[in-house]
Amino acid sequence: MRVAIAGAGLAGLSCAKYLTDAGHTPIVLERRDVLGGKVAAWKDADGDWYETGLHIFFGAYPNMLQLFKELDIEDRLQWKEHSMIFNQPNVPGTYSRFDFPDLPAPVNGVAAILGNNDMLTWAEKIRFGIGLIPAMVQGQKYVEAMDKYSWSEWMKKQNIPPRVEKEVFIAMSKALNFIDPQEISATILLTALNRFLQEKNGSKMAFLDGAPTERLCQPMVDYITERGGEVRLNAPLKEFLLNADGSVKGFLQRGLDGLEDEIIAADMYVSAMPVDPLKVMLPGEWKKLEFFQQLDGLEGVPVINVHMWFDRKLTDIDHLLFSRSPLLSVYADMSNTCREYANSDRSMLELVLAPAKDWINKSDEEIIAATMGELEKLFPDHFGGSETASLLKYHVVKTPRSVYKATPGRQQYRPSQTTPIKNFFLTGDYTMQRYLASMEGAVLSGKLTAQAIASSAEKANLTDRIQTPIQTATNAATA
Ligand SMILES: Cc1cc2nc3c(=O)[nH]c(=O)nc-3n(C[C@H](O)[C@H](O)[C@H](O)COP(=O)(O)OP(=O)(O)OC[C@H]3O[C@@H](n4cnc5c(N)ncnc54)[C@H](O)[C@@H]3O)c2cc1C
Protein backbone atom coordinates (compact mmCIF):
# COMPACT_ATOMS: atom_id res chain seq x y z
CA MET A 1 0.00 0.00 0.00
CA ARG A 2 1.00 3.58 -0.53
CA VAL A 3 0.40 5.59 2.63
CA ALA A 4 0.51 9.40 2.68
CA ILE A 5 1.53 10.88 6.05
CA ALA A 6 1.38 14.61 6.88
CA GLY A 7 4.07 15.56 9.41
CA ALA A 8 7.69 14.44 9.91
CA GLY A 9 7.88 14.65 13.69
CA LEU A 10 8.77 11.52 15.62
CA ALA A 11 5.23 10.11 15.29
CA GLY A 12 5.04 10.55 11.51
CA LEU A 13 8.53 9.13 11.00
CA SER A 14 7.88 6.22 13.37
CA CYS A 15 4.64 5.41 11.53
CA ALA A 16 6.49 5.51 8.19
CA LYS A 17 9.33 3.38 9.55
CA TYR A 18 7.02 0.63 10.80
CA LEU A 19 4.97 0.75 7.60
CA THR A 20 8.12 0.12 5.56
CA ASP A 21 8.96 -2.79 7.88
CA ALA A 22 5.58 -4.21 6.92
CA GLY A 23 6.33 -3.86 3.21
CA HIS A 24 4.30 -0.70 2.56
CA THR A 25 5.41 2.51 0.87
CA PRO A 26 4.98 5.68 2.91
CA ILE A 27 5.28 9.19 1.55
CA VAL A 28 5.79 11.72 4.33
CA LEU A 29 5.00 15.40 3.74
CA GLU A 30 6.61 17.86 6.16
CA ARG A 31 5.53 21.48 6.17
CA ARG A 32 8.87 22.91 7.31
CA ASP A 33 12.40 22.70 5.90
CA VAL A 34 13.54 20.73 8.95
CA LEU A 35 12.78 17.24 10.26
CA GLY A 36 11.56 16.47 13.76
CA GLY A 37 8.71 18.86 14.69
CA LYS A 38 9.13 19.39 18.45
CA VAL A 39 12.60 17.82 18.38
CA ALA A 40 13.74 19.98 15.43
CA ALA A 41 17.12 21.74 15.69
CA TRP A 42 19.04 24.30 13.66
CA LYS A 43 22.70 25.21 13.18
CA ASP A 44 23.60 28.89 13.56
CA ALA A 45 26.21 30.81 11.53
CA ASP A 46 28.98 29.63 13.91
CA GLY A 47 27.99 25.99 13.42
CA ASP A 48 26.42 25.75 16.92
CA TRP A 49 23.17 23.84 17.30
CA TYR A 50 20.04 25.17 18.97
CA GLU A 51 16.92 23.12 19.58
CA THR A 52 13.17 23.28 20.04
CA GLY A 53 13.53 21.58 23.41
CA LEU A 54 16.01 20.13 25.87
CA HIS A 55 15.24 16.45 25.38
CA ILE A 56 15.76 13.62 27.85
CA PHE A 57 15.37 9.93 27.06
CA PHE A 58 14.30 7.72 29.97
CA GLY A 59 14.95 4.08 30.76
CA ALA A 60 11.16 3.75 30.86
CA TYR A 61 10.93 4.37 27.08
CA PRO A 62 10.80 0.79 25.68
CA ASN A 63 9.59 1.72 22.21
CA MET A 64 12.13 4.51 21.78
CA LEU A 65 14.97 2.27 22.97
CA GLN A 66 13.85 -0.47 20.61
CA LEU A 67 13.79 2.03 17.76
CA PHE A 68 17.41 3.03 18.51
CA LYS A 69 18.30 -0.67 18.41
CA GLU A 70 16.47 -1.23 15.12
CA LEU A 71 18.25 1.76 13.58
CA ASP A 72 21.57 0.50 15.00
CA ILE A 73 22.29 3.85 16.69
CA GLU A 74 22.15 2.81 20.37
CA ASP A 75 25.64 4.24 20.94
CA ARG A 76 24.19 7.71 20.37
CA LEU A 77 22.41 7.65 23.74
CA GLN A 78 24.64 9.03 26.47
CA TRP A 79 23.37 7.51 29.72
CA LYS A 80 23.96 9.48 32.91
CA GLU A 81 24.30 8.38 36.54
CA HIS A 82 21.01 7.09 37.91
CA SER A 83 20.14 10.23 39.89
CA MET A 84 17.78 13.19 39.97
CA ILE A 85 19.46 16.45 40.91
CA PHE A 86 17.59 19.49 42.23
CA ASN A 87 18.87 23.00 42.91
CA GLN A 88 18.29 24.22 46.46
CA PRO A 89 16.80 27.72 46.27
CA ASN A 90 17.46 28.31 49.98
CA VAL A 91 21.17 27.68 49.52
CA PRO A 92 21.98 29.15 46.08
CA GLY A 93 24.51 27.22 44.06
CA THR A 94 23.97 23.93 45.94
CA TYR A 95 22.23 20.71 44.90
CA SER A 96 20.18 17.97 46.48
CA ARG A 97 20.31 14.51 44.91
CA PHE A 98 18.10 11.45 44.72
CA ASP A 99 20.58 8.65 43.98
CA PHE A 100 19.14 5.33 42.81
CA PRO A 101 21.32 2.42 43.96
CA ASP A 102 21.87 -0.61 41.72
CA LEU A 103 19.00 -2.61 43.25
CA PRO A 104 15.76 -3.98 41.80
CA ALA A 105 12.66 -1.75 41.56
CA PRO A 106 10.94 -0.49 43.63
CA VAL A 107 13.69 -0.92 46.27
CA ASN A 108 16.06 1.42 44.39
CA GLY A 109 13.38 4.15 44.16
CA VAL A 110 12.42 3.83 47.81
CA ALA A 111 16.13 3.94 48.78
CA ALA A 112 16.61 7.07 46.63
CA ILE A 113 13.71 8.82 48.37
CA LEU A 114 14.67 7.71 51.87
CA GLY A 115 18.30 8.61 51.23
CA ASN A 116 17.47 12.26 50.49
CA ASN A 117 17.14 14.28 53.69
CA ASP A 118 17.63 17.79 52.30
CA MET A 119 14.24 18.18 50.69
CA LEU A 120 11.75 16.13 52.69
CA THR A 121 11.44 15.22 56.37
CA TRP A 122 10.85 11.60 57.40
CA ALA A 123 7.25 12.47 58.35
CA GLU A 124 6.66 13.95 54.88
CA LYS A 125 8.18 10.93 53.13
CA ILE A 126 5.99 8.56 55.13
CA ARG A 127 2.84 10.60 54.44
CA PHE A 128 3.69 10.67 50.74
CA GLY A 129 4.37 6.91 50.70
CA ILE A 130 0.99 6.21 52.34
CA GLY A 131 -0.71 8.54 49.85
CA LEU A 132 0.71 6.50 46.97
CA ILE A 133 -0.62 3.14 48.25
CA PRO A 134 -3.89 3.19 46.20
CA ALA A 135 -1.90 3.86 43.01
CA MET A 136 0.48 1.00 43.80
CA VAL A 137 -2.28 -1.44 44.73
CA GLN A 138 -4.86 -0.59 42.06
CA GLY A 139 -2.41 0.30 39.27
CA GLN A 140 -3.28 1.95 35.98
CA LYS A 141 -7.07 1.86 36.52
CA TYR A 142 -6.67 4.09 39.57
CA VAL A 143 -4.14 6.30 37.78
CA GLU A 144 -6.64 6.92 34.94
CA ALA A 145 -9.50 7.58 37.36
CA MET A 146 -7.46 10.35 39.02
CA ASP A 147 -7.62 12.41 35.81
CA LYS A 148 -10.51 14.30 37.41
CA TYR A 149 -8.12 15.90 39.92
CA SER A 150 -5.24 18.29 39.56
CA TRP A 151 -2.02 17.13 41.24
CA SER A 152 -2.55 19.72 44.02
CA GLU A 153 -6.10 18.45 44.61
CA TRP A 154 -4.91 14.85 44.65
CA MET A 155 -2.14 15.63 47.18
CA LYS A 156 -4.68 17.34 49.44
CA LYS A 157 -7.10 14.40 49.11
CA GLN A 158 -4.30 12.03 50.15
CA ASN A 159 -3.37 14.23 53.14
CA ILE A 160 0.13 14.83 51.82
CA PRO A 161 1.72 17.95 53.34
CA PRO A 162 1.83 20.96 50.93
CA ARG A 163 5.59 21.22 51.46
CA VAL A 164 6.07 17.98 49.45
CA GLU A 165 4.46 19.68 46.46
CA LYS A 166 6.58 22.79 46.90
CA GLU A 167 9.84 20.91 47.34
CA VAL A 168 9.52 18.24 44.64
CA PHE A 169 6.40 18.41 42.52
CA ILE A 170 6.41 21.97 41.17
CA ALA A 171 9.67 20.98 39.45
CA MET A 172 8.26 17.62 38.28
CA SER A 173 5.02 19.14 36.91
CA LYS A 174 6.93 21.78 34.99
CA ALA A 175 9.30 19.15 33.61
CA LEU A 176 6.48 16.84 32.50
CA ASN A 177 4.00 19.29 30.96
CA PHE A 178 5.38 22.84 31.40
CA ILE A 179 2.63 23.76 33.91
CA ASP A 180 2.25 23.95 37.71
CA PRO A 181 0.76 21.34 40.09
CA GLN A 182 -2.48 23.33 40.44
CA GLU A 183 -3.04 22.89 36.70
CA ILE A 184 -1.62 19.48 35.82
CA SER A 185 -3.78 16.34 35.95
CA ALA A 186 -2.89 13.89 38.72
CA THR A 187 -2.85 11.16 36.06
CA ILE A 188 0.32 12.64 34.53
CA LEU A 189 2.39 12.60 37.73
CA LEU A 190 1.04 9.21 38.82
CA THR A 191 1.83 7.70 35.41
CA ALA A 192 5.42 8.95 35.60
CA LEU A 193 5.84 7.84 39.24
CA ASN A 194 4.44 4.42 38.37
CA ARG A 195 7.01 3.93 35.60
CA PHE A 196 9.85 5.33 37.70
CA LEU A 197 9.06 3.16 40.70
CA GLN A 198 8.13 -0.05 38.89
CA GLU A 199 11.07 -0.28 36.48
CA LYS A 200 14.62 -0.54 37.77
CA ASN A 201 15.99 1.89 35.18
CA GLY A 202 12.72 3.74 34.56
CA SER A 203 14.04 7.11 35.76
CA LYS A 204 17.55 6.68 34.37
CA MET A 205 18.22 9.48 31.87
CA ALA A 206 20.12 9.74 28.62
CA PHE A 207 21.01 12.68 26.40
CA LEU A 208 21.35 12.25 22.66
CA ASP A 209 24.95 12.78 21.50
CA GLY A 210 24.00 15.62 19.12
CA ALA A 211 21.06 17.38 17.48
CA PRO A 212 17.94 15.16 17.23
CA THR A 213 17.29 16.23 13.66
CA GLU A 214 20.61 14.77 12.47
CA ARG A 215 21.22 12.06 15.05
CA LEU A 216 17.74 10.53 15.34
CA CYS A 217 15.39 11.79 12.62
CA GLN A 218 17.84 11.49 9.70
CA PRO A 219 18.55 7.78 10.37
CA MET A 220 14.79 7.20 10.36
CA VAL A 221 14.52 8.97 7.01
CA ASP A 222 17.44 6.93 5.62
CA TYR A 223 15.77 3.73 6.82
CA ILE A 224 12.48 4.71 5.18
CA THR A 225 13.96 5.84 1.86
CA GLU A 226 16.28 2.82 1.56
CA ARG A 227 13.12 0.70 1.64
CA GLY A 228 11.28 2.62 -1.06
CA GLY A 229 9.53 5.30 1.01
CA GLU A 230 9.84 9.05 0.57
CA VAL A 231 10.13 12.01 2.95
CA ARG A 232 9.57 15.49 1.53
CA LEU A 233 10.52 18.71 3.32
CA ASN A 234 8.86 22.05 2.45
CA ALA A 235 5.75 20.06 1.59
CA PRO A 236 2.79 21.41 3.60
CA LEU A 237 -0.51 19.62 3.52
CA LYS A 238 -2.94 22.32 2.39
CA GLU A 239 -6.22 20.43 2.31
CA PHE A 240 -7.82 17.02 2.71
CA LEU A 241 -9.55 16.21 -0.62
CA LEU A 242 -12.62 14.08 -0.04
CA ASN A 243 -14.66 11.51 -1.96
CA ALA A 244 -18.46 11.74 -1.97
CA ASP A 245 -18.63 9.27 0.95
CA GLY A 246 -16.38 11.50 3.11
CA SER A 247 -13.30 9.29 2.76
CA VAL A 248 -9.99 10.81 1.63
CA LYS A 249 -9.39 11.09 -2.11
CA GLY A 250 -6.01 12.77 -1.79
CA PHE A 251 -3.74 15.10 0.16
CA LEU A 252 -3.39 18.47 -1.53
CA GLN A 253 0.23 19.55 -1.05
CA ARG A 254 0.71 23.30 -1.19
CA GLY A 255 3.10 24.35 -3.98
CA LEU A 256 5.79 26.68 -2.59
CA ASP A 257 7.89 29.27 -4.43
CA GLY A 258 5.46 29.61 -7.31
CA LEU A 259 5.04 25.87 -7.83
CA GLU A 260 1.57 24.44 -8.40
CA ASP A 261 -0.28 22.57 -5.66
CA GLU A 262 0.10 18.81 -6.05
CA ILE A 263 -2.40 16.05 -5.35
CA ILE A 264 -0.86 13.13 -3.45
CA ALA A 265 -3.02 10.05 -3.96
CA ALA A 266 -2.56 6.99 -1.75
CA ASP A 267 -4.38 3.93 -0.40
CA MET A 268 -4.35 5.23 3.18
CA TYR A 269 -3.80 8.65 4.76
CA VAL A 270 -2.39 9.70 8.14
CA SER A 271 -2.30 13.01 9.98
CA ALA A 272 0.93 13.17 12.00
CA MET A 273 0.40 16.89 12.59
CA PRO A 274 -0.01 18.24 16.11
CA VAL A 275 -3.60 18.50 17.29
CA ASP A 276 -3.82 22.32 16.89
CA PRO A 277 -3.13 22.55 13.12
CA LEU A 278 -5.18 19.39 12.53
CA LYS A 279 -8.25 21.01 14.12
CA VAL A 280 -7.91 24.03 11.84
CA MET A 281 -7.65 21.85 8.74
CA LEU A 282 -10.53 19.42 9.38
CA PRO A 283 -13.08 19.42 6.52
CA GLY A 284 -16.51 20.79 7.50
CA GLU A 285 -18.10 17.39 6.90
CA TRP A 286 -15.79 15.70 9.44
CA LYS A 287 -16.28 18.45 12.02
CA LYS A 288 -19.87 17.24 12.44
CA LEU A 289 -18.61 13.90 13.77
CA GLU A 290 -18.30 13.50 17.54
CA PHE A 291 -14.93 11.80 17.08
CA PHE A 292 -13.38 14.96 15.62
CA GLN A 293 -15.31 17.29 17.93
CA GLN A 294 -13.52 15.71 20.90
CA LEU A 295 -10.28 17.25 19.61
CA ASP A 296 -11.61 20.64 20.76
CA GLY A 297 -10.79 19.45 24.28
CA LEU A 298 -7.07 19.44 23.49
CA GLU A 299 -4.78 22.42 23.02
CA GLY A 300 -1.00 22.86 22.94
CA VAL A 301 0.75 24.50 25.89
CA PRO A 302 3.35 27.28 25.37
CA VAL A 303 7.00 26.64 26.22
CA ILE A 304 10.33 28.37 25.53
CA ASN A 305 13.77 26.78 25.10
CA VAL A 306 16.69 29.10 25.88
CA HIS A 307 20.36 28.56 24.87
CA MET A 308 23.15 30.61 26.39
CA TRP A 309 26.86 30.41 25.54
CA PHE A 310 29.30 31.72 28.20
CA ASP A 311 32.97 32.66 28.15
CA ARG A 312 33.83 30.14 30.87
CA LYS A 313 32.77 26.95 32.56
CA LEU A 314 29.91 27.44 35.03
CA THR A 315 29.68 23.82 36.22
CA ASP A 316 31.06 20.40 35.43
CA ILE A 317 27.81 18.56 36.26
CA ASP A 318 27.10 16.07 33.50
CA HIS A 319 23.35 15.66 34.08
CA LEU A 320 19.89 17.20 33.89
CA LEU A 321 19.17 19.70 36.67
CA PHE A 322 15.79 20.66 38.14
CA SER A 323 16.21 24.42 38.68
CA ARG A 324 13.32 24.89 41.15
CA SER A 325 13.21 28.46 39.89
CA PRO A 326 9.82 30.17 39.41
CA LEU A 327 10.83 31.13 35.87
CA LEU A 328 12.65 28.01 34.71
CA SER A 329 12.03 24.29 34.63
CA VAL A 330 14.90 21.89 33.88
CA TYR A 331 18.28 22.82 32.39
CA ALA A 332 21.63 21.29 31.54
CA ASP A 333 25.12 22.38 30.65
CA MET A 334 25.19 20.82 27.21
CA SER A 335 28.95 21.34 26.97
CA ASN A 336 29.15 18.50 29.55
CA THR A 337 26.16 16.34 28.69
CA CYS A 338 26.29 16.06 24.90
CA ARG A 339 29.27 14.83 22.85
CA GLU A 340 28.67 17.04 19.83
CA TYR A 341 28.25 20.18 21.96
CA ALA A 342 31.24 19.36 24.19
CA ASN A 343 33.54 22.19 25.26
CA SER A 344 36.00 21.90 28.14
CA ASP A 345 36.45 25.69 28.49
CA ARG A 346 33.01 27.19 27.99
CA SER A 347 29.47 26.36 29.12
CA MET A 348 26.42 26.21 26.91
CA LEU A 349 23.30 26.15 29.05
CA GLU A 350 20.06 24.88 27.57
CA LEU A 351 17.15 25.92 29.80
CA VAL A 352 13.42 25.30 29.55
CA LEU A 353 11.31 28.31 30.53
CA ALA A 354 7.93 27.20 31.94
CA PRO A 355 5.13 28.00 32.55
CA ALA A 356 5.59 30.24 29.54
CA LYS A 357 2.16 31.78 29.00
CA ASP A 358 3.23 35.20 30.36
CA TRP A 359 6.53 35.08 28.43
CA ILE A 360 5.65 33.70 25.02
CA ASN A 361 4.91 37.16 23.59
CA LYS A 362 7.88 38.88 25.21
CA SER A 363 11.02 39.77 23.28
CA ASP A 364 14.10 37.54 23.30
CA GLU A 365 15.98 40.32 25.12
CA GLU A 366 13.43 40.39 27.96
CA ILE A 367 13.52 36.60 28.22
CA ILE A 368 17.33 36.54 28.36
CA ALA A 369 17.43 39.35 30.95
CA ALA A 370 14.99 37.46 33.20
CA THR A 371 16.93 34.20 32.72
CA MET A 372 20.19 35.94 33.65
CA GLY A 373 18.49 37.01 36.89
CA GLU A 374 17.79 33.37 37.67
CA LEU A 375 21.33 32.30 36.78
CA GLU A 376 22.64 34.61 39.50
CA LYS A 377 20.82 32.35 41.99
CA LEU A 378 21.79 29.09 40.27
CA PHE A 379 25.48 29.99 39.85
CA PRO A 380 26.23 32.64 42.52
CA ASP A 381 30.00 32.10 42.15
CA HIS A 382 29.93 33.18 38.51
CA PHE A 383 27.51 36.10 38.53
CA GLY A 384 27.15 39.22 40.60
CA GLY A 385 30.72 39.25 42.01
CA SER A 386 33.98 40.42 40.48
CA GLU A 387 34.30 37.17 38.50
CA THR A 388 31.14 37.66 36.44
CA ALA A 389 30.77 35.27 33.49
CA SER A 390 30.05 36.96 30.17
CA LEU A 391 27.25 35.86 27.91
CA LEU A 392 28.74 35.38 24.44
CA LYS A 393 25.53 34.71 22.53
CA TYR A 394 22.06 33.19 22.88
CA HIS A 395 19.17 31.67 20.98
CA VAL A 396 15.56 31.63 22.16
CA VAL A 397 13.13 29.13 20.58
CA LYS A 398 9.46 29.73 21.35
CA THR A 399 6.80 27.06 20.84
CA PRO A 400 3.43 28.74 21.45
CA ARG A 401 1.58 25.41 21.16
CA SER A 402 3.72 22.46 22.10
CA VAL A 403 2.43 19.22 23.64
CA TYR A 404 -1.26 19.22 24.65
CA LYS A 405 -1.90 20.88 27.99
CA ALA A 406 -2.61 17.98 30.35
CA THR A 407 -5.11 19.62 32.70
CA PRO A 408 -7.69 17.44 34.54
CA GLY A 409 -10.20 15.69 32.30
CA ARG A 410 -8.09 15.67 29.11
CA GLN A 411 -7.73 11.87 28.86
CA GLN A 412 -11.30 11.51 27.54
CA TYR A 413 -10.50 13.81 24.61
CA ARG A 414 -7.44 11.91 23.39
CA PRO A 415 -8.47 10.16 20.17
CA SER A 416 -7.67 6.63 19.04
CA GLN A 417 -5.36 6.17 16.06
CA THR A 418 -8.30 4.89 13.97
CA THR A 419 -11.00 7.36 12.97
CA PRO A 420 -14.56 6.96 11.63
CA ILE A 421 -13.12 7.70 8.17
CA LYS A 422 -12.11 4.34 6.73
CA ASN A 423 -8.91 5.38 4.99
CA PHE A 424 -7.81 8.10 7.45
CA PHE A 425 -5.75 7.64 10.63
CA LEU A 426 -4.22 9.81 13.32
CA THR A 427 -0.80 9.60 14.92
CA GLY A 428 0.98 11.90 17.37
CA ASP A 429 1.86 12.13 21.04
CA TYR A 430 -1.65 13.48 21.82
CA THR A 431 -3.40 10.35 20.51
CA MET A 432 -4.29 7.69 23.07
CA GLN A 433 -1.32 5.61 24.20
CA ARG A 434 0.06 4.89 27.62
CA TYR A 435 3.10 7.21 27.55
CA LEU A 436 1.89 10.80 27.98
CA ALA A 437 2.83 13.47 25.45
CA SER A 438 6.50 12.62 25.04
CA MET A 439 9.00 11.30 22.52
CA GLU A 440 8.15 7.78 23.67
CA GLY A 441 4.45 8.55 23.25
CA ALA A 442 5.07 9.87 19.73
CA VAL A 443 7.08 6.80 18.68
CA LEU A 444 4.56 4.41 20.21
CA SER A 445 1.64 6.22 18.57
CA GLY A 446 3.38 5.88 15.19
CA LYS A 447 3.77 2.17 15.74
CA LEU A 448 0.14 1.79 16.80
CA THR A 449 -1.01 3.71 13.73
CA ALA A 450 1.07 1.47 11.44
CA GLN A 451 -0.55 -1.51 13.13
CA ALA A 452 -4.05 -0.06 12.74
CA ILE A 453 -3.42 0.59 9.04
CA ALA A 454 -2.20 -2.95 8.55
CA SER A 455 -5.20 -4.49 10.23
CA SER A 456 -7.63 -2.30 8.35
CA ALA A 457 -5.88 -3.31 5.12
CA GLU A 458 -6.24 -6.88 6.19
CA LYS A 459 -9.94 -6.39 6.74
CA ALA A 460 -10.31 -4.75 3.36
CA ASN A 461 -8.40 -7.68 1.95
CA LEU A 462 -5.95 -5.35 0.29
CA THR A 463 -2.90 -7.43 1.05
CA ASP A 464 -1.82 -10.53 2.87
CA ARG A 465 1.91 -9.88 3.17
CA ILE A 466 1.87 -7.64 6.21
CA GLN A 467 1.05 -9.75 9.19
CA THR A 468 4.35 -10.91 10.59
CA PRO A 469 6.39 -7.69 10.79
CA ILE A 470 3.58 -5.54 12.15
CA GLN A 471 2.67 -8.19 14.69
CA THR A 472 6.21 -7.93 16.07
CA ALA A 473 5.90 -4.18 16.39
CA THR A 474 2.57 -4.47 18.18
CA ASN A 475 3.84 -6.92 20.74
CA ALA A 476 6.73 -4.65 21.54
CA ALA A 477 4.40 -1.66 21.79
CA THR A 478 2.21 -3.29 24.38
CA ALA A 479 4.93 -5.17 26.28
C1 LIG B 1 10.72 22.36 25.11
C2 LIG B 1 10.34 20.91 24.96
C3 LIG B 1 10.98 19.96 25.76
C4 LIG B 1 10.61 18.61 25.67
N1 LIG B 1 11.27 17.69 26.44
C5 LIG B 1 10.98 16.38 26.30
C6 LIG B 1 11.74 15.40 27.00
O1 LIG B 1 12.70 15.74 27.72
N2 LIG B 1 11.40 14.09 26.83
C7 LIG B 1 10.37 13.70 26.03
O2 LIG B 1 10.13 12.50 25.92
N3 LIG B 1 9.63 14.61 25.35
C8 LIG B 1 9.91 15.93 25.47
N4 LIG B 1 9.19 16.86 24.75
C9 LIG B 1 8.01 16.41 24.00
C10 LIG B 1 8.36 15.80 22.64
O3 LIG B 1 9.20 16.66 21.91
C11 LIG B 1 7.06 15.59 21.85
O4 LIG B 1 6.14 14.87 22.63
C12 LIG B 1 7.26 14.84 20.52
O5 LIG B 1 8.42 15.25 19.85
C13 LIG B 1 6.02 15.06 19.64
O6 LIG B 1 6.14 14.38 18.42
P1 LIG B 1 4.92 14.35 17.38
O7 LIG B 1 5.43 13.68 16.17
O8 LIG B 1 3.71 13.82 18.04
O9 LIG B 1 4.58 15.91 17.05
P2 LIG B 1 5.49 17.02 16.38
O10 LIG B 1 6.90 16.85 16.79
O11 LIG B 1 4.85 18.34 16.70
O12 LIG B 1 5.40 16.74 14.81
C14 LIG B 1 4.36 17.22 14.00
C15 LIG B 1 4.91 17.60 12.64
O13 LIG B 1 3.82 17.98 11.78
C16 LIG B 1 4.29 19.04 10.97
N5 LIG B 1 3.13 19.75 10.37
C17 LIG B 1 2.29 20.64 10.94
N6 LIG B 1 1.39 21.07 10.05
C18 LIG B 1 1.68 20.45 8.87
C19 LIG B 1 1.12 20.51 7.56
N7 LIG B 1 0.07 21.30 7.26
N8 LIG B 1 1.67 19.72 6.59
C20 LIG B 1 2.73 18.92 6.85
N9 LIG B 1 3.31 18.85 8.07
C21 LIG B 1 2.78 19.61 9.08
C22 LIG B 1 5.11 19.89 11.94
O14 LIG B 1 5.94 20.80 11.25
C23 LIG B 1 5.86 18.79 12.70
O15 LIG B 1 7.07 18.48 12.06
C24 LIG B 1 9.56 18.21 24.79
C25 LIG B 1 8.94 19.17 23.97
C26 LIG B 1 9.33 20.49 24.04
C27 LIG B 1 8.67 21.50 23.13
The ligand as an ORCA input file, in Angstrom:
! r2SCAN-3c Opt
* xyz 0 1
  C      10.718     22.357     25.114
  C      10.342     20.908     24.959
  C      10.981     19.960     25.759
  C      10.607     18.608     25.670
  N      11.267     17.691     26.442
  C      10.980     16.382     26.304
  C      11.744     15.403     26.998
  O      12.702     15.736     27.716
  N      11.404     14.092     26.832
  C      10.368     13.702     26.029
  O      10.125     12.497     25.918
  N       9.629     14.609     25.348
  C       9.909     15.928     25.466
  N       9.192     16.856     24.750
  C       8.006     16.407     23.995
  C       8.356     15.803     22.640
  O       9.199     16.662     21.914
  C       7.057     15.590     21.850
  O       6.139     14.868     22.633
  C       7.256     14.840     20.522
  O       8.418     15.249     19.854
  C       6.018     15.063     19.645
  O       6.139     14.381     18.419
  P       4.924     14.354     17.383
  O       5.426     13.681     16.165
  O       3.712     13.823     18.045
  O       4.579     15.906     17.054
  P       5.487     17.023     16.383
  O       6.898     16.846     16.787
  O       4.847     18.336     16.700
  O       5.399     16.743     14.810
  C       4.356     17.219     14.002
  C       4.914     17.603     12.640
  O       3.817     17.984     11.782
  C       4.285     19.038     10.970
  N       3.133     19.752     10.371
  C       2.286     20.635     10.943
  N       1.388     21.070     10.052
  C       1.678     20.454      8.874
  C       1.119     20.513      7.563
  N       0.074     21.300      7.262
  N       1.666     19.723      6.594
  C       2.732     18.915      6.851
  N       3.310     18.852      8.072
  C       2.783     19.610      9.076
  C       5.106     19.890     11.941
  O       5.939     20.800     11.254
  C       5.861     18.793     12.699
  O       7.067     18.480     12.061
  C       9.564     18.208     24.791
  C       8.943     19.165     23.972
  C       9.333     20.494     24.036
  C       8.668     21.497     23.126
*
